[in-house]
Amino acid sequence: MREAIKRKQEAVQQLSEKLKSAVSAVAFDYPGLTVAEFTSLRTQLREAGVDAKVYKNNIARRAAQEAGFEEFSEIFNGPKAIAISSNDVVAPAKILNDFAKTHEQVVLHASIVEGSFMNVEQTKILANIPSREVLLTQLAVGLLTPIRELAIGLNMISEEA
């Protein structure tokens, strides 16, 4: 019996450390997904550098409390999984949200983003933020447009002269 308690304490400690060091962690419901569907979801997450795992509620609750995320700990009732990313803030929420569009069993709940708790509405807003690459492209276009227009204007002036 002591061995089981020790394993649970280790599991709480490991998850707590993951939550503390994560840039993003999203809790989600998954009941009703087939094994193949859940495997497909985990594969998509893994390809984005996100670890997804099902934790027992007591372990997840205690780990969240130990990591200092009291509000996050309160959502753990019923079957939930946690997607944790150590390098991309948006990826877990975005992938889960996209997957939920075709699999209604997947329901996003709260998240932790860079150490701050986000409720379900805030998590869904995060999920709809364009990818980093799209944002960088938009920034580049925004920065280059005035220069391009200036060049066109100067070219028109030189052609008239």
Stockholm file with secondary structure:
# STOCKHOLM 1.0

chainA/1-161         MREAIKRKQEAVQQLSEKLKSAVSAVAFDYPGLTVAEFTSLRTQLREAGVDAKVYKNNIARRAAQEAGFEEFSEIFNGPKAIAISSNDVVAPAKILNDFAKTHEQVVLHASIVEGSFMNVEQTKILANIPSREVLLTQLAVGLLTPIRELAIGLNMISEEA
#=GR chainA/1-161 SS CHHHHHHHHHHHHHHHHHHHHCSEEEEEECTTCCHHHHHHHHHHHHHTTEEEEECCHHHHHHHHHHTTCHHHHTTCCSSCEEEEESSCSSHHHHHHHHHHHHCTTCEEEEEEETTEEECHHHHHHHHTSCCHHHHHHHHHHHHHHHHHHHHHHHHHHHHHC
#=GC SS_cons         CHHHHHHHHHHHHHHHHHHHHCSEEEEEECTTCCHHHHHHHHHHHHHTTEEEEECCHHHHHHHHHHTTCHHHHTTCCSSCEEEEESSCSSHHHHHHHHHHHHCTTCEEEEEEETTEEECHHHHHHHHTSCCHHHHHHHHHHHHHHHHHHHHHHHHHHHHHC
//
